[in-house]
């Protein structure tokens, strides 16, 4: 079940870069639209499965479609909106992503599943929403003229890709997303176990953990909005990473009631930085390279979401506690703080003043 749950993320890490390259060549509307159709097929076919192998295969297919859509959202932002608004607009769709994650986890078991009382029916019901979103995409979304690169000379795309891979600042952004996901997926996946080790009943541990997800909903929009108004990006990065150092240290000694506050703080620090990290490739590279740059950042970044929980689980299995995992989170937050200071300020207002 853990493998099935993480499989779309695995597919994202595997093919986000080719997804960005595809959009750079055929356009955002077609690349993401094809991905949405694949998601429809994978989603509905999961409802026909009779074995783990077929469920695995169609979940992987769903993940392929997801990996064609997700990396191209930043490119769409970069094509339709001024660069100084990239963080703000990214905050809007990042909030939508987090809302969907929180809402689906909250209502699938108590509300959606009882409608048919089968896991297959659950896939069909959620698949209806994927169909609606796909239809709306093909009807509403138009290809921005600036995103078309059909007139590029032969070899220009390879040159653009080479420049992306050599971009030091993009590597810093990719590592930042890796460290963010390392933190987020450990906190999301293992906080209930941590609190149960401290004596919390399972239902209370799950409820307190969910506070982190709900906190990210307004923050994913408000932090980019504040950054846009202030005209600065970096202070929000390094302030969040420094706070995470102390939060990770405090979680080692904190009692269960204190975790209500810890989850709020973690939701604020991770939710706001997530939105701005997604916007940084739009602000750092030329429009024709945004798809490739976003794919690179997401491919590297989401590996952290796979590695982090696995390390924490291994530590719990071998030591019986999660204290060492929290110590590792302290170290990760310190490294992330250093990177936050190294990432250049991308706010157009700062560049204009210079």
C-alpha positions in Angstrom: 0.0 0.0 0.0 2.9 2.4 0.8 4.3 1.7 -2.7 1.0 2.3 -4.4 0.5 5.5 -2.5 3.9 6.9 -3.5 3.9 5.5 -7.0 2.7 8.7 -8.7 5.5 10.6 -6.9 8.0 8.0 -8.2 6.8 8.5 -11.7 7.0 12.3 -11.2 10.6 12.0 -10.1 11.4 9.7 -13.1 9.8 11.6 -16.0 9.4 15.2 -14.9 12.4 16.3 -17.0 11.1 14.6 -20.2 7.7 16.1 -19.4 9.2 19.6 -19.4 11.1 18.9 -22.6 8.0 17.7 -24.3 6.2 21.0 -23.3 9.1 23.0 -24.6 8.7 21.3 -28.0 4.9 20.8 -28.5 3.5 23.4 -26.2 2.0 23.5 -22.7 -1.6 22.9 -23.7 -0.9 19.7 -25.7 1.7 18.2 -23.3 -0.4 18.7 -20.1 -3.6 17.9 -22.0 -2.2 14.6 -23.1 -1.1 14.0 -19.5 -4.7 14.7 -18.3 -6.1 12.2 -20.7 -3.6 9.6 -19.5 -4.7 10.4 -15.9 -8.3 9.7 -16.9 -7.5 6.3 -18.4 -5.3 5.3 -15.4 -7.8 6.5 -12.9 -10.8 4.7 -14.5 -8.8 1.5 -15.2 -7.8 1.2 -11.6 -11.5 0.5 -11.0 -11.3 -2.6 -13.2 -8.3 -4.2 -11.3 -8.5 -7.7 -9.8 -4.9 -8.1 -8.6 -2.1 -6.1 -7.1 -0.1 -6.3 -10.4 -2.9 -4.6 -12.5 -3.5 -2.0 -9.8 0.2 -1.3 -9.7 0.3 -0.9 -13.5 -2.7 1.4 -13.8 -1.5 3.5 -10.9 1.8 3.9 -12.6 -0.1 4.9 -15.8 -2.0 7.5 -13.7 1.4 8.7 -12.4 2.7 9.1 -15.9 -0.2 11.5 -16.7 0.4 13.3 -13.4 4.0 13.8 -14.3 3.1 15.3 -17.7 0.7 17.8 -16.0 2.4 18.9 -12.8 5.8 20.1 -14.2 4.1 22.2 -16.8 2.0 24.3 -14.5 5.0 26.7 -13.7 5.5 27.0 -17.5 1.9 28.0 -17.9 2.3 30.6 -15.2 5.4 32.0 -16.8 3.7 32.2 -20.2 0.6 34.0 -19.2 1.7 36.3 -16.3 4.4 38.9 -15.7 7.4 37.5 -13.8 6.8 39.7 -10.8 3.5 37.9 -10.3 4.8 34.4 -10.7 5.0 33.7 -7.0 1.5 35.0 -6.4 -0.1 33.0 -9.2 1.9 29.9 -8.2 0.5 30.4 -4.7 -3.0 30.1 -6.1 -2.5 26.8 -7.8 -0.3 25.5 -4.9 -3.2 26.2 -2.6 -5.5 24.3 -4.9 -3.1 21.3 -4.8 -2.9 21.3 -1.0 -6.7 21.8 -0.7 -7.3 18.8 -2.9 -4.8 16.6 -0.9 -6.3 17.6 2.4 -9.9 17.3 1.3 -9.5 13.9 -0.5 -7.7 12.4 2.5 -10.4 13.7 4.8 -13.5 12.5 2.9 -12.6 9.5 0.8 -13.0 6.9 3.6 -16.0 8.4 5.5 -17.9 9.9 2.5 -16.8 8.6 -0.9 -16.1 4.9 -0.1 -19.6 4.2 1.5 -21.4 5.3 -1.7 -20.4 2.0 -3.5 -18.6 0.3 -0.6 -15.9 -0.9 -2.9 -12.4 0.5 -3.7 -13.2 0.1 -7.4 -16.2 2.4 -7.1 -14.1 4.9 -5.2 -11.7 5.1 -8.2 -14.7 5.6 -10.6 -16.1 8.4 -8.5 -12.8 10.3 -8.2 -12.2 9.6 -11.9 -15.3 11.7 -12.7 -13.5 14.7 -11.4 -10.5 13.9 -13.5 -12.7 13.7 -16.6 -14.3 17.1 -15.8 -10.9 18.7 -15.2 -9.5 17.3 -18.5 -12.5 18.5 -20.5 -12.2 22.0 -19.0 -8.5 22.0 -19.8 -9.0 21.3 -23.5 -11.9 23.8 -23.7 -10.5 26.7 -21.8 -6.7 26.6 -21.9 -5.1 28.3 -24.9 -1.5 28.0 -26.0 0.4 31.2 -25.2 2.1 32.5 -28.3 5.3 33.0 -26.4 5.5 29.4 -25.4 5.6 28.1 -29.0 9.1 27.1 -30.0 8.3 25.4 -33.2 10.3 28.0 -35.0 13.5 27.1 -33.1 16.5 26.2 -35.1 17.8 22.6 -35.0 20.0 22.2 -32.0 18.6 25.2 -30.1 16.6 23.0 -27.8 19.7 21.0 -26.8 21.5 24.2 -26.2 18.7 25.4 -23.9 18.7 22.1 -22.0 22.5 22.3 -21.5 22.2 25.8 -20.1 19.5 24.6 -17.6 21.7 21.7 -16.3 24.6 24.1 -15.9 22.6 26.7 -14.0 24.0 26.7 -10.5 21.0 28.6 -9.1 18.5 26.0 -10.4 20.5 23.3 -8.7 20.2 25.2 -5.4 16.4 25.4 -6.0 16.2 21.7 -6.8 18.1 20.8 -3.6 15.8 23.2 -1.6 12.8 21.3 -2.9 14.5 18.0 -2.1 15.1 19.1 1.5 11.6 20.6 1.8 10.0 17.3 0.7 12.4 15.4 3.0 10.9 17.4 5.9 7.3 17.4 4.7 6.9 13.7 4.0 8.6 12.7 7.3 6.4 15.1 9.3 3.3 14.0 7.4 4.0 10.3 7.5 5.7 9.8 10.9 4.3 12.4 13.2 1.4 10.1 14.3 3.9 7.4 15.2 6.0 10.0 17.1 3.1 11.1 19.1 1.9 7.6 19.8 5.4 6.9 21.2 4.8 9.8 23.5 1.5 8.3 24.7 -1.1 9.8 22.3 -4.0 7.6 21.2 -4.0 6.9 17.4 -7.1 9.1 16.6 -5.7 12.1 18.4 -2.3 11.6 16.8 -3.9 11.6 13.3 -6.0 14.7 14.2 -3.1 16.7 15.4 -1.0 15.7 12.3 -3.8 16.9 10.0 -3.4 20.4 11.4 -0.2 20.8 9.4 -2.0 20.2 6.1 -4.9 22.5 6.9 -2.5 25.2 8.0 -0.7 25.1 4.6 -3.9 26.0 2.7 -4.0 29.7 3.4 -0.3 30.0 3.9 0.5 28.6 0.4 -1.2 31.8 -1.0 -0.5 34.3 1.8 3.3 33.9 1.9 3.8 34.4 -1.9 1.4 37.4 -1.7 3.4 38.9 1.1 6.6 38.3 -0.8 5.1 40.0 -3.8 4.0 43.0 -1.8 7.3 43.3 0.0 9.4 42.7 -3.2 11.6 40.1 -1.5 11.9 36.3 -1.6 14.9 35.3 0.4 13.9 36.4 3.9 10.9 34.0 3.7 13.2 31.1 2.8 15.8 31.5 5.5 13.4 32.5 8.2 11.4 29.3 7.6 14.5 27.1 7.6 15.8 28.5 10.8 12.5 28.0 12.5 12.5 24.4 11.3 15.8 23.8 13.1 14.3 24.7 16.4 11.0 23.0 15.7 12.8 19.7 14.9 14.8 20.0 18.1 11.8 20.9 20.2 9.8 17.8 18.9 12.3 15.5 20.6 11.3 16.8 24.0 7.8 18.2 23.4 4.8 16.6 25.1 1.7 15.7 23.0 -0.3 18.9 23.7 2.6 21.0 22.4 2.3 19.3 19.0 -0.8 21.3 18.2 1.5 24.4 18.0 4.3 22.5 16.3 2.1 21.4 13.5 0.8 24.9 12.9 4.4 26.2 12.7 5.5 23.4 10.4 2.6 24.0 8.1 3.5 27.7 7.9 7.2 27.2 7.2 6.7 24.4 4.6 3.5 25.7 2.9 4.9 29.1 2.1 8.3 28.0 0.9 6.7 25.3 -1.3 4.8 27.8 -3.4 7.8 30.1 -3.8 10.1 27.3 -4.8 7.7 26.2 -7.5 7.8 29.8 -8.8 11.6 30.3 -8.8 12.3 28.5 -12.2 9.9 30.9 -13.9 11.9 33.8 -12.5 15.4 32.3 -13.2 15.4 31.1 -16.8 14.1 32.3 -20.2 10.5 31.4 -21.0 11.5 28.7 -23.6 13.4 26.8 -20.9 10.9 27.0 -18.1 9.4 23.5 -18.8 12.9 21.9 -18.7 13.9 23.9 -15.6 10.7 23.0 -13.7 11.0 19.3 -14.7 14.6 19.3 -13.4 13.6 20.9 -10.1 10.6 18.6 -9.5 12.5 15.5 -10.6 15.3 16.1 -8.1 13.0 17.6 -5.4 10.5 14.8 -5.1 13.2 12.3 -4.5 13.4 13.8 -1.1 9.8 12.8 -0.5 10.7 9.1 -1.2 14.0 9.1 0.7 13.0 10.9 3.9 10.1 8.7 5.1 12.1 5.5 4.2 15.0 6.7 6.4 12.7 7.6 9.2 10.9 4.3 9.1 14.2 2.4 9.0 15.3 4.3 12.1 12.1 3.5 13.9 12.5 -0.2 13.1 16.0 -0.4 14.3 16.0 1.9 17.3 12.4 1.9 18.5 12.3 5.7 18.5 12.3 8.6 16.0 14.7 10.8 17.9 17.5 10.1 15.5 15.2 11.0 12.6 14.5 14.3 14.3 18.2 14.9 14.7 18.6 14.3 11.0 15.8 16.8 10.4 17.7 19.4 12.4 20.8 18.8 10.2 18.7 19.0 7.0 17.2 22.3 8.1 20.7 23.7 8.8 21.9 22.7 5.3 18.7 24.2 3.9 19.3 27.4 5.7 22.8 27.7 4.1 21.2 27.1 0.7 18.5 29.7 1.4 21.2 32.3 1.8 23.0 31.2 -1.4 19.9 31.4 -3.6 19.9 34.8 -5.3 17.1 37.3 -4.8 14.8 36.9 -7.8 12.3 39.7 -7.1 12.0 41.9 -10.1 11.7 44.9 -7.8 15.2 44.2 -6.3 16.6 43.8 -9.8 15.1 47.1 -10.9 16.7 48.9 -7.9 20.0 47.4 -8.8 
